[in-house]
Amino acid sequence: MGIGYWGKKEQSMQTFQSEHQNVPTKKYLRTGDLGRVLDRKLFITGRIKDLIIVAGRNIYSADIEKTVESSSEFLRPGCCAVIGVPEETLMEKGISVQETSDQVGLVVIAEVRDGKSVNTAIIQQIQTRVAEEHGVAVASVKLIKPRTISKTTSGKIRRFECLKQFRDGTLNLATEPISVKRTLMRSFTTGSCREGKTPRPQLSSTPISQNTKLSKQEIIHFLQKLVSEQTGISIEKISATEGLVSYGIDSIGVVRAAQKLSDFLGVPVGAVDIFTATCIDDLARFSENLLHKSQQQSVSAAASHNSEIEMHSDKPEIEVSGFRKMGIWLLQFLAIIYASTMLVLPAYVSVSACLSLLSCTLKLTGQTPILSYLMPLALAPVAWILCMLLTCLCISLFGNSFLQPNYALNPEISIWSLDFVKWWTLYKVQQVAGRVLGVHLRGTVFLKFWFEMLGAKIGSLVLLDTIDITDPSLVSIGDGSVISEGVLIRSHEVKNGTLSFLPVRIGRKSSVGPYAVIQKGSILTEDSDILPLQKTDGATLICTDKASKMNKGEMMSEFEDKTSKELEFLYHLAGIYMFPFTLIAYAALFATIPSNPATFALSVGMIYLVHGLILSFLTCIATRFLAGKPDFQRTQLKIWFQHRIIVFCHLKFTHLLSGTEAICIYLRLLGAKVGKHCSVRAINPVSDPELISIGNGVHLGDFSRIIAGFYSSNAKFWSKKVEIQDNAVVGSQSLILPGSLIEKDVILGALSVAPTDYVLQSGGVYVGSHQRPIMVKNLLSNHSLDERIEEMDIKYKKIVGNLAGNLAVTTMKVKFKYFHRIGVGGKGVLKINSLSADDDARIDARGAAIRILKDDGSNALLDLTLKTGKAFYARTIADFSMWLVCGMPAREEHVKRSPHIRDAVWDSLRNADSYSELHYYSNICRIIRCKSGQEMYVKFKIRPINENIGEESGKVEPIGILPPETGAIPRDLNDTRPLLFLADDFQRRVNSPGGVRYIFQLQYQVVPNDENERDTILDCTRPWDQDKFPFIDIGEIVIDRNLNAEESQRLEFNPFLRCHDVDVIRATSCSQSASIDHGRSLIYEICQHLRNGTPLPQSWKYFLEQSDVKVDLSGCPMASSVSSKNQESQEQKTVLSFFSH
C-alpha cells in the first residue's frame, strides 16, 4: 500500500502520521477520499485528487464523465476520462483556454465504439452538453480507439496516466474526423504523396477558420439572432445598445450563449465576459478584439479543436555552412556599395546641375556681389527638389526592378539567401531616402507621390504624415484615409531565420492614430479607426465603433481651412521651395578642405554649431510670426509651413540638445511654456509649441512624444492645449495627445497614452495605451487608492465596479439602505441596532451586525455581519453578481446542478417569533494570527443564552425549488400580527430586567499550505463540519438599552474594519472564494457614504467612473482624505444590530 511513499518523508508524514486537530495525540491515515455525513452515515463521493478547479468552481470528474457518456451513442460507456490540464501544456499544443479558467482547462478523453466513424459533430455535441449542464467549457476533446484508455486491474480509469499520455502525445487517437478534408502532398525526393502533412510554409501558416474575417456587424447580427432564439423576440426589436441580460436571458442562457459564441468565433469566450459586457455592441467589440488577438494561435487551435488530430510540422532546420555565411556577408558588403551609389548618384547629379546652372547664370549677369549671394540661395531649392525626384526615379529603376522580390512566389525567404540580400538593400535605400528627403514631404500630396513611385497603391484624398512605410509594394491605402504622425506600416517580419511577407490593406476613410503600428497581414476595413500607440497583430480589423472615436466636435480647431483645393498643390510646392539645400553648403565646404585633419575637424564642428544656432534662431522667429496672436485663426498653409520648419530644424540640429537645459531654452523661444529644472530627453519635434505648457521639475523620458495636434478624418488638423504640471514624470516612449492635462506629481508609465481631453489626476501612477489609462496607484495621501482596489485584477475590478455603480444609483435615488434596512436598536454592555424588512411576518433571512470595541470603548476594533443559516448562496463575487441579474428559472436550473446552494437558500429563511431566539452565523471566514505565528481560519456565531433554543429554531421546510423571486415568502393571509412585531418584541425584551443575552462563539481550523484546499475551506456555500470543527464559547453579549430610529439610521458598519490579529482574507480575482467578503466590503462602504452624504474619497469616485454604470456624482462631496471615513465611523458606538435581507 505504501510502496509509492518509500523515501518520501514529507509525503509519508502527511499521509500516515496526520494528527487530529481535536485529539493531537491520535494519529490517523489520510486516504484522500471526499465524503459527506448524512444522518450520521458517511458517504464516499470521490477522491480529492480528482477534484478540478476551473474558473473558481469545483468540478468533479465523475459528474462530467457521466454527461459525456450520455451525450452520444458513439461513445463507449465507462470508458471516458475528464482531466484538468495546466494552461501551459494546452498552449504548447495550440489549444486556447479562457482567461477565467484559473490556468486549468478541461480535457475529455473518450473511447469510440467499434465500427463507428468519427466526425466533428460528436466533439461539438460533447462540448455543448457539458457547457449546458455544468456551465464550464471544454478546452479539448480527444477521441481514442476502443479498449485503449488506461485502467486499473479493477476497471477504474487511471486519470493521471491519461494526463501523462495527453501531455506526451501518446494517446491512441481514433481515425481523423470524416468532415475534415485530407491534404495530399508530393514528396521532395520520391514524388509520392503522404497524408496530413505539407512542406509549404505558406499553407501551414494560413488560418483554417474563415471566422477570423468576421465583421463587427456580423457578430452583432449573430448575437441578436442568438437572443431571438432564446427569448422569442424578433430580431428587429433587439437593440445593440442593450445587454443580453436585459432581454431576460438567465445564467443558463448566458452559458449557452458563451458556448455558441465560442463556436461561431472559433475562440473561447467565457460566460462572465458576456455578463460584464454592457450591451450587445460592447460584447461584439470585445469579441472582435479577442478574435484579433487569437489569430496567431488560430491555425493550431482550430486544427486541434475541429479535427482533434494534432498535426505537427516536420520541417527540418536547415544547417547553413560557414562558407555560405561568408558568401552572404560578402554580398551584403557589395550591397552597401550599391545602395550608397543609388543614394549618392541623384545628389551628385542635382548638385552638378545646380553648380553648372549657377556658373552659367553668373556669367550672364556678371560678378555682381548681391547676385553672387542671392543666386545660390534661389537655386538651392531647385536642386533639392531635383534630388528628391531623381532619388525616386533611381530607386524605382535600379531598386524595385532588380532588387524587389516576387512577393507572390516567395512569401518567405531565408536570411541566408541572395533574395534576402537584395531585399535588404532595397529596404535600406528606401529607409535612408525617406528619412533624409521624404521626411520633408510629410502632410503634402508629394509624399503620396513619393510612395506611389516606390510601388504603393494609394487612393485619392489620402493624407500621409509618416515616412515609416516598409515594403511599399505590399501596401494599399483606400480613398480618404489619414495616416497620422509616426505611424509604422510594416509588411514584413523576420522570425526563426526566415523573412516573411504579407500585404497590408487600409480601407477607405480609415484613420490611424499617431505612432500606431500596423503589422504585416493587417486588413483595416472601411472607416476603421486605430487609436494612438496601438498595435495590430496581423488580424483583420473591424471598423471601430463611432462612439469610441475621438469626439472631434468638442475639440478646438486652430484654423479655418480657407484655402482653395485647386491651389493646394501650388502651396505645397511653394513650401518645399523655401527649404535651404544643405548639400550645396557641404559641397562648398569640401571644395577647400584644409590640409591639417585636426584643423578640418575643428572647423567642421565650429561651422556646424554656428549653422545650428543660426538655424534655431531663424526657426524661432519664423514660428512666432506664423503662430500669430493666441486668438488668431491660421490657415492650413501656415500651420503646415510652421510644422515643416520646426521638423527641419529638429532633424538638422536641435535633437542634439536633448537632455540639456539648451532644449528647454529652445522650446521657450519657440513659444512653449517650460518651467525650471525640467529634464527633456529625446522627444519628438514639438510642432505646435504655443499649445505646450510644462511645469517645474517635469521629466520627459526618452522618445516620449508630445502631440498638440494631428491630422484626423477628412484630412483636418485638430489641435488643443497640452498641459503638464509640476513634478510630473512621463515614461519612455509614452504619448501625450491634444487636450490632455497631466496634473502635479503624476507618473505616466512607459508606452502609455494620455488620451485626448483627459485629466490624469494628481499623484496618480498611470499605465496603459488604450482609450483610458489605468491608475494603478496614487502617491498622494488625499487621493490614495483603496488597498482593496489595488489588489484586484481587471475583471474583478469591473465586476465590483459595476455592482457598486448599480447599487450606488439605487441608493442615491431612494436615500436609504438597499439591502439591510433599519429596524430597532439597543445599547448596553455592547451597543446594538436592529434592522428588519417592512413586514416582519414575511419568512425571510434574518441578520445581525456586531461591532467589537477596544477595552477603553473609544474605537471600533472589528465589524462582523452575521445571518441565519449556516451557508450563503454565492461562493464568489462573480456568483453573487450573476445571482442578482438572473431570473428565477435560471436560479432554479443552477441549484439543480448544485443542490447545496438550494440548501443554503432555504436554511437562511426563518419564520421567527423573536429575534432573540435565533442563531446567527458569519458564513464568511476571517483569519486569526496567533502569537506563536500560526494562522487559522475562523467563523463566528451568536446563539441565545438559553441552550434549549436549538439551531433549528424557526427553520422553514422547503415548499419548492427556491423561495419566490423576492427571496422571501409573503405573510400568510390569516396572519394578523403587526408589521413590525419582531422589532416591538425585541424592544420589550431589552427593556425588561436583565435585557437580552447571547453567547458569542467561533469555530476554527488551521490554514493549509495548499492553495486549492484553502479556497475550498473559504467556500461560504458549504458549512464546516461541526463534529470536526465545533463552535467554542468566547464571550457573552448583554443588551439593555434601545436606540431610537435616528441613532439607528446613522449607524455604519464597515465589513473591512479589521486588526492584525483578526484580519480580512484578501482576494485578487473574482473567482476566489474570498472575493465575496473582500469585494462586498468596498461596495457597502461606497453605498453608505452616498446614502449619508459623507464625503466620498477620490479613489472611490474614480473607481465608479471607470465602471460601465453611469453614476451622477456631481452633487456628491469629495473627501479631502481617505482617513476621514475612519474618523466618521469611529464615532459610532453600536456593536450589535439585527436585520432582514
N, C-alpha and C positions, 0 to 999 in steps of 0.2 A: 504494500500500500504506500509506503513512504520512500520507494526507490528513487523517485524523482526529486526528493529533497536532500539526497546524500551530498554532503559538502556545502550545503547552503544554510548557514547557521541562522541568518536573519529570517529567512522564509520559514525555517523549521520552528523558530521561536513563535512566530506569528500564528502558525497553524497548530502546533502540538502543545505549546506552552502558554496559550492565551489565558488571561485572568479575567474572572467575572468582576464587574465593577462593584457589585454589592457584596461579593464574597471574595476578597483579594487572595485569600489562601487557597482557593479552589481553582484547579486547572481544568481546562476543557478543550475539546478539539473543534477547531474552526473548519467546518465542512464546506463553506462557500455556497450553501443552499439558501434559496429565498423561500419564505413561507409566511403563513398568516394564521393567527389563532382565532378560531370561531367556536363559540360555545365550549371553551376550554379544550378544544381539539386542534392539533397542529396539522395544517395542510401545506405540503411542499408544493410550491408553484413553479420552481425553476432554479437556475443557477445564477449567482451574481456575475459570473464571468460571461454569461450570455446576455447580460443587460447592456443595451446600446443607448447612448445618449446622443440624440440628433436634434439640433435646433432647440436645445434645452428641455427635451421631452425624453422620458424613459421609455424605450422601445424594447419589447420582449420578442426575441427571435421567433419563438414558437407561435405567437399571435400572427406575425407577418407570414410565416410559413404556411399556416392554415389558409390564409387568404390567397396566397399564391397558388397553392394546390387546387383550390376551388375555382380559380379564375379561368382555367382552360382544361378541356378534356384531353389535350395533347400531352399533359404532364403526368408523370408517374407519381401516385400518392406516396407520401412518406419518404420521398427522395428529393427533398428541397432543403437548402441551407440559406439562411439570411445572415450576413456578416456585416460588421462595421469596419470599413476600410479607411485608414487615415487619408486626409486630403492630399498629402504629398505623393502617396502611391497612386492615387487616382489621376493627379495632374501629370505624373510621369507617363501614364498610359493614355493621355489625351482625353480624359473624362472630366467634364466640368462639374463643379459642386456649388450648391447655393451658398451665398455669403453667410446665411444664418444657420448653417449646418453644424457649427461648433467644430470645424475641421474634421468632420467624420461624414462619410457618405454610406448609404445603404447599398449593398450589392446582393443580388439574388442569383443563386446558382441552383439550377433545377434540371432534372433529367427529363428527356422527352420519351414518349412511348415508342416501342418497336414499330417500325414501319410508318411512322408519322413524319411527314415533311415539315420542315421548319420554315416559318415565314415571319416577317416583321409584325404582323397583326398580333401574334402571341405576345411579343415583347411589349407592344403598346397596351394590350389588354391587361397584362400584369401590372404595368406602371399605373394605369388608370384605376384599377381596383384597389391597389394599395393606397393611392392618394385619397380616394373617396372614403375608404373605410377607416384609415388610420391617420390621415392628414399629414403624411410625410411623403417626400419624393424619393423615388428610387434612382440612384445615380447610374446603375448599370445592371443589365440582366445578362447572365451567361447561361446559355442552353447547352447542356452536355449530353453525351451519348448515354444510352441506358446502361445501368449497373456499373457506372464508373465513379459515382460520388463516394467520398471517403466515409466509411462507417466503422464502428467498433464491432467486436465479435457478437455483442448482444443486439446489434442493429441500430444503435444510436448514431446520429450524424456527428461526425468529428469536425466541428465548425472551425477550430483553429487550424486543422490540417487543410480545410478548404481555403482559409485565408492565405495560408502559405502557398498553396497551388496557384491561387489567383495572383499573388504577388510575384511568384516566379514564372508565371505564364505557362504552367504545366497542366492546366485543365484540359481534359479530353473533349474538346468542343464538338458539338454536332455539326452536320453539314451546313454550309452557308445558306442563309435565307434565300428562298427562291425568287423573292422580289428584287433582289439586287443583281444588276447586270454584271456578268463576268467580263473581265477585261483580258484580252489576249495581247501578248507582246512577242516580238520577234527577238530571238537571242542575237547578241552581237557576234557570236562566233559560229554557231551551227545553223542559224536561221530558223530553228524550231521555236515554237511558242510555248509559253508557260502561263498558267492561270494565276490571276491575283496580283501580279507584280508589273511594274512599269519602269523602264530605265530613264524616262524623260522627266526631268525635274519639273518642267512646267506643267506636266499632267498631275503629278503628285502634289503640287502646291496649289492647284486650282480648287476653290471651295466646292464641295459636293452639294451643299444645300443652296438652293436658289433663294431662300428666305433672307439671305444677307443683303438682298437688294430691295427689301420691302420699304415702301414709303411710309411716312407717318400717317397719312390719310388711310392707307390700307390697314394699319394697325388699329386706328380709331374705328374704322368700319368693322373690323373683326370683333373688337370689344363691344361695340354696340349690338352686333349680331349675337354675341355671347350673352349679353344682358337680356336681349329679347327672348332668347331660347329659354332662359331660366325663369323669367318673370312673366312672359306672355305679352309684354308691352311691345307695340310696334316700333320698328327701328326709327321711324320718323319722329316719334315722341321722346326719344332718348337723346339727351343733350350731352355734348362732350365736356361741358363745364361742370357736370355733376359726377359724384363718385359712384362706384358700384354699390356701396352700402346704402346710399340714399334711395336706391330703387328696391330695397327690401331683400337684397342678397345676403344670406346669413353666412356664418362661418364655414359651413359645409360647402355652400356655393362658392365662397372665396377660394377654398382649397381646390374645388373642381375647376374654377376659372384659372387658378395658377397652373394647374396641370395642362389644361387645354392651351393656355397662352404659351407655356413652355414648348408644347408640341408644335405650335404654329410658328414660333420664332426659331426653334432649334436650339434654344438657350434656356437653362433652368431659371425660373422665376419663382421666388418664394411667396407664400400667402401673406406674410407680413409686409412685403413690398406692395401688394395690392391694397392692403388695409391702410398703409401710411400714405398712399397716393391721394392727393386732394381731389382729383377729378379724373375722368377718363383721358382727357388731354394730357394731364400730368403723367399718368401711367403710360400713355403712348410715348411720351418724350423719354421717360425712364427706360422703356423697352428699347427705344431707338439707340440710346447710349449704351445699354447693355449689349445689344446686338453688335454695335460698332466695336466695343472693347473685346468682344469674344471672337471676332473674325479670325484672328491669328490662330486660335485654337479650334476653329470650326472644322478643319479638314479631319484631324484625328478624332475630335469629339463626335462629329457626325458619323464617321465610319464606325466608331465603337458603339454609338447609340442606335443607329439604324440597322446595321448588319450584325452587330455584336461579334464580329470576327475581326480580330486585330490584324492589321496589315502593316508590316514594318518594311521599310526600305532597305534593300540590300546593297545600296550604292556604296562601293568601296572608296576609301580615301586614297587619292592618287598621290603617290610619292613624287616629289619634284627633286630632280637631281641637282647637285651643286653646279654642274656645268650649265644647266638650263637657267638657273638663277643668275649666274654671271652673265649669260647672254641677255636676259631681260634687263639687268642693270645697265649693260652697255647700250641697249636700245633706249632706255629711259634717258641716259646721258645725251644721246643723239636727239631724242625728242625735245629736250630742253633747248638745244641749239635751234631746232626747227621752230619751236614756239617763240623763242626770242626773235628769230628772223621775221616771223609773221607780225610781231608787235612793233619791231623797230623799223621795218620797211615802210609802213604808212607814215610814221613820224618823220623818217628821213625824206621821203618824197614831199611831204607837206612843208617841211622846213626849207628844203631846197627850192621848192616852188615859191615860197614866201620871200626867201632871200633874193632869188632871181628877179621877182616882181619888184621888190624893194630897190634893187640896184637899177633896174630899168626906169623906175619912177623917179629916182633921184637924178639920173642923167637928164631926164626930160625937164625936170623942174629946177635943176641947178642945185648948188650947195647952199641952199637957204637954211640957216640954223633952226628956224622954227619947224620947217617941213622935215628936217632930219630927225626931229623928236616925234612929230605927230604921225608921220607916215608909218613907222614901225608899230605904233600903237593902233593905228587904224587897220593895218594888215594882219595883226596878230590874231584877232578872232576869225578871220577868213581861213588862216592856216589851221586854227583849232577845229573849225567845222570840217575842213577838208580832211584833217587827220581822222576825225570820227568816221566820216564817210568811207575813206579808204580802208580803215580798220575793219569795218563791217564787210566791205567787199572782199578784203583779203581773207577773213575768216570764212566767209561763205564760199569762196572759190578754192582756197588752198586748205581749208579746215574741214568744213562739212563734207565736201566732195571726196576727200581722201581719208579722213580720219574717223568720221562718224560711223559707228557700227550699224549693221542691219538689225534694228530692234525686233522686227517680226521673226526673223530666222534665228537670231541669237539673243533671246531674252535673258540668258545667263552666260557670263564669261568668267573664266578662271583668271585670277590676278597674275598668273604666271604664263600669260599668253600674249601674242602680238596684238590681238584685238584690244586687250586691256591697255597696253601702252599707247595705242592710237587714241582710244577714248580719253585716257588721262591727259594726253597732250591737248586735245581739243577742249577738255574741261578747264584746264589751267589757262589756256588762251582766252576763253570766254570770261573766266573769272577775273583775270587781271584787267582785261579790256573794260569790263563792266565797272570795276572799282576805280579805275583811273579816268575813264572817259564817260561811260554810261551813267555814272552817279550824278552828273550834272544835268541829265535829261529828266530826272525824276519829276513827276507831275505834269509832264508835257506830252504832246502827241508824238514827239520824236522818240521817246522811249518805247512806245508801241511799235514804231517803225524799226527801231533797233532790234528788238526781239523777233519781229517778223522776218527780218533779213537773216537772223540766226536760225530760223526754222519754226518758230512758234506760230500757232494758229490763234489769232486774237480778233475778236469781233469789233464792231463799231462802238463808239462812245465808251470805250474801256479806259479807265484811269489807272495807271501804274505808278506807284510811289515807292517801288522797291526794285533793286537790281539783282536780288538773290534768287534767280530762277535758273536752276541747273537743267541741263538736257532740254533746251527749248523745243526741240523737235517733238518731244513727248508731251508738251503742254498745250492744252486747248482752253481758251477763256471765252466765255459767251458774251453776247452784247450787253452793254450797260453795267458790267461788273466793276467793282472797285477793289483794288489790292492796295492796302494801306502800307504805311512806313514800316520797314524792317521785316516784312513777311518773307519767309523762306519757302519756296516751292521746289521740292526735291523729288526727282523721278527715279532715283537710283538708290541702291543700298549695297554695302559690302558686308558680307557675313560668311564666316567659315571659309574664307579664301575664294569666295565667289561674288562677282559683281552681277546684280540682278536689276532689271528694268521693269517698270510698269508705268503706263501713261497716267497723267493727272488731268482730269476734266473738271472745269469750273463752269457751272451753268449760268444762264442769263440772269442778270440783275442780282448777282451774288455779291456779298460784302465780306471781306476777310479783314479782321481787325489787326491793329498794329502788333508786329512781332509774333504773329501766329506762325505755325509750322504746318505746311501741307505736305504729307509724306507720299511716297510712291503708291500708286494704285488708288488714291483718293478720288472719289467722284462726288462733287457737290452738285446737288440738284438745283433746279431753278429757284431763285430767291433765297438761297441759303445764306446764313449769317454765322460766321465763325468769330467767336469772341476773342478779344486780345489775349495774347500769350498762350492760346490753346494749341493743342497738337492733335492732328488727325492720325489715325493708326492704319491707314490704308483701306479702311472700310468705306462703303457707300454712306455718304452723309445725307440726312434728310433735311429738308428746308426747316429752318428754325422758326418756332412759333413767333408771331408778331409781338406777342406780349413780352417775350424775353428780349426783344431787341431794345436798343437804346432809344429812349424817348426823346427823339430829336426835337420835337416841338417845344420842349421845355428848355432847350439849350439856347445860348445867346450866340447869334451869328455875328461875327466880327466884320462882315462885309455884306454888301448887296451886289450881286453879280449884274452890273450894268453894262458889261462889255458885250459886244455883238459876237455871236457864234461865228459869223463869217470872218471876223478879224482875229479870232483866237490863234490861228496858225501864225499870223504875222507877229503877234505879241510874243509868242514863244520864241520865234526866230530872233526878234529884237533882243529878248533877254539873254539868249545864248551869245549873241554878237558882242555883248559888253564884257564877257569874261576875258581876262588877260591870258595870253598864251605863254605859259612859262617855259615851253620848250625853246622859244627863241632866246629867252634870258639865259637858259642853260647853254645853248649853242654859242652865244656871245661870250659867256664865261669861259668855256673850254677852248675858245679860239685863241686865247692868250694865257695859256697855262704857265704859271711860274715854274722855274727850274727846280727850286727847292721844295721837296714834298711837305715839309713842316709848314713852310710859308703858305703853300697851297691849301693845306687842311685848315689852318687858322683863318685864312682869307675866306674860304667857303663857309666856315662856321659863323664868322662875323657878318658876312653878307646875308646869310640865311636868317640870322637873328634880326638884323635890321629890316630885311624884307618882311619877316613875320610881324614885327612891331608896327611897321607902316601899314601892312595889310589889315591888321587888327584895328588900328586906329581909324582907317577909312571905312571898315565894316561897321564900326560903332556909329560913325557919323551917318552913313547911309541908312542904317537900321532905324536910328532916331528920326530921320527925315521921313522914311516910308511909314513908320508907325503912326506918326501924327499925334493929335491930341487923343486923350482917353476915350472921348465920346465920338471920335471921328470914325465914320464908316468907310472902310477902304474897299477898293475894287479887288477883284480876284487877281488881276495882274500884279498889283502892288504886293499883295500877300505872297504870291508865288515868287516874285523877284526878291523880296526880303529873305525868304527861305533859302533860295539858291545862294545868295551872298553869304549868309551865315554858315550854311553847309560847306561851301567852298573854303571859307576861312578856317573852319574847324578841321577839315581834312588836311589842309596845307600847313597849318601851324598850331592852332590853339589846343588841339588834342594832346600836344606835348606838354601843356601846362597842367594837366590833370594831376590832382594830389597836392598842389601847391596853392599858396594864397593868391598867386597870379590869376588863376582861373576864376576866383571869386571877384577879383577886381575887374576882369574882363566881362563877367556877367553883369556886374553893376553898371559898367559903361554901356552895355547893350540895352539897359533899361530894366533889368530884373532887380528885385529887392532881395538882397542877400545880407544876412546878419553877420555877426562877428564869430570868429573861431569855428568856421564851418569846414568840414572835410569833404571835398568834392572829388571823387575818384573818376575813373574813365567813364564819363557819361556820354550820352548821345548829343549831337548838335541841338541846342535849345533853339528851335525855330521861332518861337513866339516869346521872347524874353520879357516883354512888357506884361505878360499874364502870369509870370512866375514870382512867387513870394516864398523865400526861405528864411526861417528864423535863426536865432543864435544857437550855436553848438550842434547844428544838424550834420549828420553823417550820411552821405550818399555813397553806397557801396559800388564796387567795381561793376561796370557795364550796366548800372541802373539807368533807367530811361524816364525822363520827364517829358510828357507829351501834352501840351496845352491845346492842341488842335490836330485833327486828322481828317482825311477825306472819307466821307460816308456815302450813303446811297445817292444816286444821281450826280455823283462827282462833286458834291458840295463839300466845302471845307467848313467844318464846325469847330468852334474853339470856345474855351471858357477858362476862367481863372483857376490856377492851381496854387494851393497854399500849404506849406509845410511849416508847422510851428516849432517852437524852441525844443531842442534836445531830442528831436525825432531821429530815428535810425531807419534807413531804407536798405534792405539787404541786396546782395549781389544779384544782378540780372532781373530785378523787380521792375514793375511798370506802374507809373503814375499817370492816370488818364485825366482828361479835361473835367473840371468841376469838382475834383476830389479835394477833400480837406483832411489833412493829417494833423491831428491835434498834438498837444505837448506830450513828450515822453512816450510816443507811440513807437513800437518796433514792428516794422513790416518785414516779414521773413524773406529769404531768398526765393527767387522765382515766384513771387506773389504779385497780385494786382490790387491797386487802389482804384476801384471802379469809377465810372463816370457819375458825377453828382452823388458821391458817397462820403460819409463822415466816418473816419477812423477815430474812435473815442479815446480820450486822453488816458495814457498809461497802458493801453491795450497792446497785447502781442498778437499780431495777425499773421495768418498763413493761408495760402490758397490762391488759385488763379481762375476760379470760376466767377459766376456773377457776383457773388459776395464772398469776401474772405472770412475766415472763421477766427474769432477771437478766442484763443486757447488759454489766455491768462491775462490778468490785469495787474500791473505792478504798483498801482496806487491804492492805498487803503480805502479811499472813499468810493472806489469802483471795483473793489476786489470781487473776483468771481467766486461764487459759492463753490465750496470744495466738492459738493456733490455733483455739480455740473462739470467741473474739470475732470472728474473721474469717469464720466460717461463716454461711451463711443458714439459715433454719429447716429446710428439707428436708435440707440437708447435715448439720446437727446431728442430725436424727432418725436418718438412716441410720448415721452414725458412732456415735451413742449406742447404737443397737440392736446394732450389731456388737460394740462394746466390752462391752455388757452380756452378750451371749451368750457371748463368749469369756471374760469375767470369771467367769461362773458355772462354765464348764468348767474354767478354771484353778484356781479355788478348790476344786473337787471333787478334781481329780487331783494338784494340788500340783506339777506340772512343766510344762515348756514344751509348748504345744499344737501349734504349727506346727514349730518348729526345736528338735529335741532334741539334747542334748549328746552328743558322741562323744569325740574325743580333743583334746588341746591341746598346744601347744608354745610355747617362749619363746626369743627370740634377739635379733637386731638389731631386729626388730619382733615384738611378742608376739602369740601366736595361740591359738585354741582350735578344736576340730573338733567338728562336730555331724553326726550321721547318724541314719538310721532304725533300727529294731530289727533289720533284716536288710539288710546291705549288698549282698546278691545280687539284691535287688529292683531292677528297672530303674526308676529314679526320677530326678527332678531333683536336682542337687547344688548346694550353695551355699556362699558364703564371706562373712564379715563382716570388714571392715578398720577398724581404729582408727588414725588418724594422730595422733601426739603432737607437741607443741611441741618446739622444739630442745632444751630442758632436760629433756624427758621427763617433766615433772611433771603436766601437764594434757593432757586429750584435746582435739584440735582439730577432728576430723572423724570421724564414723562412717559407713561405707558398707556396704550389703548387696548382694551380687552372687550370681548363679546361672548355671548352664549354660543355654545358649540365648540367642539374640540378642533375643528379644521375650517379652513377658508376655501372658497370655490376657485380661486385663481392662484396658481403657483408663482407666476411671474407678472411683471407689469404689462408685458405684451398680452398675456392671457386675460388680464384684468380689462385692458382696453378693448380687446375683442369681445369679451362678455358684455360690455356696456353697449356696443353698437349692434350686436346680433339680436335677432328676434327670437321669440320663443321656440319656433321649430328648429332653428339652428342649435339652440342650447340643449334641446331635448336630444337631438342627434349626437351632440357632444357627450352628454352624460351617459348615453347608451354605450358608447365606447369606453368611457371612464366612469364606472359605477361609483367609485369613491368620491367623485365630485358631487354626484346626486346625494350621497350620504352626508357630505359636508353641508350642502344647502339645507336639507331638511333638519339636520341636527342643530342648526343655528336657530331655528324658529322655536319660540317658546310662548305657550298660552299661559301667561303669568297671572297670578293673583297678587303678587307683591314683588317689587324689585329686590327686597331683602331676602327672598327665598330662592334665589337663582345662583348658579355657579358661572363665573366669568373667566375666560381663557384668553391668553395673549395671542395664540396661534403662531405668531411670528417670533423668531429667535433673537436673542441678544447674545453677546459674547462676554463672558466674565474672565478677567485676568487675575489669577491668584498671586499671592506674594511669592510663592515658590516658582513662578514663571509658567505654570501650567494654565492652559486656556480651555474653557468649557463653554458649550452652547447651553443656554437656559431658556425655558419658557415659564411665564408667570401665570398665576391663577389666584383669584379670591373666591372664597366659599363662605356661606353663612356660618356663624359660630355654632349654630345648632347642628350637631353631627347627624341628626335624624333626617335632615333635608339632604337627599342624595343628588347625584349628578343628573338623574333623570327627571328632576322636578320641572314640571311644565312642558315636558317633551311632547312633540306633536308627531303622530303617526302619519306617514306619507299617504296622500289620497290621490296621487297621480305621479307622473314622471317628475315634474317640477311644480313648485308653487306658481301662482299666477304671474303675469308679466311684471307686476309691480314688485314682486319678491315677497309679498305679504298676503295672508289670507284675510279677506274682509270680515268685519264684525258679523256675528250671527244676527239674523233678523229679530230673534226673540231676546237678544241681549239688551237689557235696559240700563246697564251701568253707565255712569258719566263718562264723557270723552277722556278725561284725564284722571281716572280713578287711581291709576298706579302712582301718579305724582302726588295726589292727595294722601294716599295711604302712606307713602314714604315720608311725607312731611309730618304726619301724625306720629309715626314711629320714631322719627328723630326728636320730636318734642316730648316724647314720653320719657319717664325716668330710665336712665341707662343708655338711651339713644339706640343707634343701630351698630352692630358689631360684625366684623368679618375677620376671617383668618387669611393672611397673605402667605402664599405658597409659591414654590418653584420646583421645577424638575430640570435635571441637567444630564449631560453626557459629554465625555471628553472629545475635543476636536480631533478628528482623524487626520492622518497625513495625506491620504488620497483625495484628490480634488473631487472626483465623482462621488465618493462617499460623503464628502462634506455637503455637496449640493443635494444629495438625497436626504440627508438629515434636515436640511433647511427647507425642504418641501413642505409648505404650510397646508397643503391639501391632504396630507397624511399625518394623523396624530402619532405621537410616540407611544410605544407600548408601556403602559403604566406598571406592568409587572416587572419589566426590566428597569424602567426609569420612573420610580414612584415620586409623587409630589411630597415635598418636605415643608413643614411649617417653619416660617422665618419671622413672623410678626403678626400683630393684631391691629385692626383698623377700627377706630371708635368715632362715630359721627353723632354730634349732639346739638348742632345748630344749623338752621336752614339759611340759604342765601335768597335774597329777593331776585326778581326777574332781571333787573338792571345789572346786578352783580354777576348773575349767571351769564348774561349775554356778552359781557366784556371778557369772559374767560377765553384764553387762548392756550391750547395745548400744542406743544412742539414735539412731534414724534422723533425728531433728530436730536433733541436735547439728550446729552449723554455725558459720561465721565470716562476717565481712563479705565477704571475698574469694571464698569458696565458700559460697553460700547455698542454702537450700531455696526452691524455687519455690512461692509461695503460691497457694491456691485459695479461692474464696468460694462456689462452687457444686459440687454433686456431679456436675454434667455436664461439668466442666472436666477436662482430662487430668491436670493437676497434682494433682487431688484424691486419686489413688491413692497418692501419696507423702505428701502433706500430711495426709490422714486416717489412714493406717495407722500413721504415727509416733505419733500420740496413742493409738491402740488398743494398740500394742505396749508403750508405756510403762506404761499402766494395768495391763495383764496382768502385766508384770514386777514392779511394786510389790505386787500382790496375791499373786503367787507367792512372793516373797521376804519378805513381811511388812514391807516398807518402808512407813513412814507415808505415807498417801495424802493428797495436797493436797485442801483443802476444795473447790476448784473442780472437781476430778475427781469427788469424791463427789457433789456437786450435779449434775454432768453425767450421771452414771449414774442418779441418782434421777429425772431428767427423761425417761429413756428408757422404752420400753414393756416392758422386761425387768425382772423383779423380782430385784434383786441384794441379798442379805443382807450388809450391811456393818457389822452390829452389832459384830462382833469384829475389825474392821479398824482399826488405829491411824490416827489423823489427824495429818498433818504440821503443825507449827507455822509452817512457812514453805515456800513452793514451792521456794525456792532450795536447801533441804536435799537434794532429789533430785539436784541437780547435784554437791554435795559427795560424795554417795554414789557417783555414777558415776565421779567423778574418781579414786577410789582404785584403780580397775581399771587394769591395765597391758596388757591384751590388745589386740592390734591386728588380728589375722587369725584367723578361725575358719571351719570348714567344716561344712556341714550338708546334710541331705536334707529335701525338702519333704514 
